[in-house]
Amino acid sequence: MSLITLLFVALAMSTDAFAAAIAKGAKMYHPTLLTAAKTGLLFGCIEACTPLLGWLIGRAAVNWMEAWDHWIAFGLLAALGVHMIIQGFQPPDDEEDSQTSLWALLITATATSIDAMAVGVGLAFVQVNILIAAAAIGLATFTMVTIGVLLGRAIGAVAGKKSEILGGLILIAVGTHILLEHLRDHG
């Protein structure tokens, strides 16, 4: 996997966390840079760990699935992309959850990182250094969440939903690229 492709995956993985951060920021009363950075660090660490777990699961199955690995990677990324696009078209969550407690943030960070675990499974089937991939995903998420919390007050949850759509389109493009690259090399 090329560096550019890896950067696009990292960006795509951070978009749902970015959308959640905008929503959280919109509910906070004047979030500070320190609060935003702490939130970003929590999301980034969790988002960096989940693809590692997914990769371990995928590596356990890689020997049995080598003939189908490119299709599995494509299917997982495309399905996640479609899911993110659908979520992006859903109306913003208007629950009155103004909680920014550690537990509320932890639950949100974990929920937004599930897709990164599935991407980790897909990455087990392609040539990639999973530690670099996980670090890139974690760093992108840290950055996007920190920015999202700070922007949340100004732009609200609607822009966050649009970023989820963009992330879904990016994942579909990356999955298609993996599939076409494999078919070209082995076709």
Helices and strands as residue ranges (DSSP letters): H 3-27, H 33-65, G 66-68, H 69-89, H 102-123, H 130-186
